[in-house]
Amino acid sequence: MAKPTVKNKSRSLIETTFSMLFENILFLLILACLLLLVIGFISPKTSLFWYQHERTRKKSAQVYGLFLITFIIIFGLWLTA
């Protein structure tokens, strides 16, 4: 069997670093959406600080719930790949 070359090792290190970075970013996005979803049930004006229209609990649940589901699906697909 051939020994792995330095090029293969560095590529593997880059891929591993990117994979860990992507997983950490997705995890932080999931936590942020979950936190903002809970805050939105208590105070939608606080959680929807960027939203210019009427800020309601329903709108907060729709926005952050959709983001949360999307990020969880992406995270699951990334782990299975």
C-alpha positions as CSV (number, residue, x, y, z in Angstrom):
1,M,0.0,0.0,0.0
2,A,1.2,3.5,-0.8
3,K,1.9,6.0,2.0
4,P,-0.4,9.0,2.1
5,T,1.4,12.0,0.7
6,V,1.6,15.4,2.4
7,K,-0.8,16.8,-0.1
8,N,-3.5,14.2,0.9
9,K,-2.9,15.0,4.6
10,S,-3.3,18.7,4.1
11,R,-6.4,18.3,2.1
12,S,-7.8,16.0,4.7
13,L,-7.0,18.6,7.4
14,I,-8.7,21.4,5.3
15,E,-11.8,19.3,4.8
16,T,-11.9,18.3,8.4
17,T,-11.5,22.0,9.5
18,F,-14.2,23.1,7.1
19,S,-16.5,20.3,8.3
20,M,-16.1,21.2,11.9
21,L,-16.6,24.9,11.2
22,F,-19.7,24.3,9.2
23,E,-21.2,22.0,11.9
24,N,-20.4,24.6,14.6
25,I,-22.0,27.4,12.7
26,L,-25.1,25.3,12.0
27,F,-25.3,24.4,15.7
28,L,-25.0,28.0,16.8
29,L,-27.8,29.0,14.3
30,I,-30.0,26.3,15.6
31,L,-29.4,27.5,19.2
32,A,-30.1,31.1,18.2
33,C,-33.3,30.2,16.4
34,L,-34.4,28.2,19.4
35,L,-33.6,31.0,21.8
36,L,-35.3,33.6,19.7
37,L,-38.4,31.3,19.3
38,V,-38.7,31.1,23.1
39,I,-38.1,34.9,23.5
40,G,-40.7,35.4,20.7
41,F,-43.4,33.6,22.8
42,I,-42.7,36.0,25.7
43,S,-41.9,39.2,23.9
44,P,-42.3,39.2,20.1
45,K,-41.1,42.8,19.9
46,T,-37.8,41.8,21.3
47,S,-37.2,38.8,19.1
48,L,-38.4,40.4,15.9
49,F,-36.3,43.5,16.3
50,W,-35.5,43.6,12.6
51,Y,-39.1,43.1,11.4
52,Q,-40.8,46.3,10.3
53,H,-44.4,45.1,10.2
54,E,-46.7,44.1,13.1
55,R,-44.7,41.9,15.5
56,T,-46.9,39.1,16.9
57,R,-46.3,35.8,18.6
58,K,-47.6,34.0,15.6
59,K,-45.2,35.8,13.2
60,S,-42.3,35.1,15.6
61,A,-43.2,31.4,15.7
62,Q,-43.6,31.2,11.9
63,V,-40.2,32.9,11.2
64,Y,-38.0,31.3,13.8
65,G,-39.8,27.9,13.6
66,L,-39.2,27.8,9.8
67,F,-35.6,28.8,10.3
68,L,-35.2,26.2,13.0
69,I,-36.7,23.4,10.9
70,T,-34.6,24.4,7.9
71,F,-31.3,24.4,9.9
72,I,-32.1,21.1,11.5
73,I,-32.8,19.5,8.1
74,I,-29.5,20.9,6.7
75,F,-27.6,19.7,9.8
76,G,-29.1,16.2,9.4
77,L,-28.3,16.1,5.7
78,W,-24.7,17.3,6.4
79,L,-24.1,14.6,9.0
80,T,-25.3,11.8,6.8
81,A,-23.1,12.9,3.8
